[in-house]
Amino acid sequence: MLFKVLYQEHASEVPVRERTDSMYVEAETERNVREKLKNEGFNIEYIQVLDEDHLAYEKQSEDFKVENF
């Protein structure tokens, strides 16, 4: 499955929408995503599983890239 992760660059940052970044991570469960990212120092706000329609929409963006951890 593919997940969209909304996060802050540093774990000490307070979540502010204007500074929220996103990335796409392939994993089997949300827990696997968290395990992959736990040593990266991110403040994870939200992890969303992408269904087929949402994934098709996200792929239209020039910023779409699946991250490997």
LUMLUMBA-196005 format. One record per residue (C-alpha): residue in three letters; x, y, z. Coordinates in steps of 0.001 Angstrom, whole numbers, plus 500000, padded with zeros to 6 digits. Layout:
<pts>
ALAXYZ/...
</pts>
This chain:
<pts>
MET500000500000500000/LEU501007503571499528/PHE500700506102502345/LYS500829509894502351/VAL502664511202505400/LEU502177514782506588/TYR505020515887508831/GLN507194518668510240/GLU510904518529509427/HIS511964518487513099/ALA510302516610515943/SER510571519678518188/GLU508494521873515823/VAL504914522708516641/PRO502642521624513772/VAL501796524642511615/ARG499997524091508323/GLU502222526466506376/ARG505328524454507322/THR503842520988506884/ASP505562518809504287/SER504336515590502727/MET505942512432501448/TYR504771509126500047/VAL505915505874501612/GLU505201502314500538/ALA504477499911503400/GLU502018497239504465/THR500537499088507466/GLU500587502485509139/ARG502687500927511893/ASN505325499915509303/VAL505428503518508062/ARG506033504769511604/GLU508787502171512108/LYS510495503245508879/LEU510414506916509882/LYS511129506681513612/ASN514869507410513250/GLU514436510285510784/GLY513547512911513422/PHE510245513968511857/ASN507178515164513742/ILE504523513051512023/GLU501143514774511976/TYR499074512320509973/ILE499439509157507904/GLN496810508511505246/VAL496402505380503148/LEU495855506275499484/ASP493065504519497630/GLU493193504179493827/ASP491379507443493065/HIS493399509501495538/LEU496642507929494288/ALA495754508786490689/TYR495189512391491749/GLU498471512574493699/LYS500435511135490746/GLN499422514163488667/SER501583516387490876/GLU505131517067489741/ASP506230516621493368/PHE505012512998493534/LYS507858510687494537/VAL507783507524496645/GLU510482507705499330/ASN512629504701500242/PHE513719504232503845/
</pts>
